[in-house]
Amino acid sequence: MALVDKEKLEAYHKTNIRYIVIFVIIWFIVSLGGILIVKELNNITFLGFPFGYYLGAQGSILVFIAEIFIYSKLMDNLDKKYGFHELQ
């Protein structure tokens, strides 16, 4: 295995940490932010359910799944950019 440039690793790590922080903030807002405004959300109905209930039961899970796929794609692109991708 070839030696990797320290600056290259630091840039890779910095970008990865930035992605993680962004996704944790989104996770926090979606999972706990809805609780703070649930009374207002329950005035709206979606598919026959109060929107606050729907957001907690279905919407947040869909956001978390989307985060997983988006993070995976971003990391694939980052790996290719810095030359850490797997050879197939």
Buried (B, 14 or more C-beta within 10 A) or exposed (E): EEEEEEEEEEBBEEBBEEBEEBBEEBBEEBBEEBEEEBEEBBEEEBEEBBBBBBBBEEBBEEBBEEBEEBBEEBBEEBBEEBEEEEEE
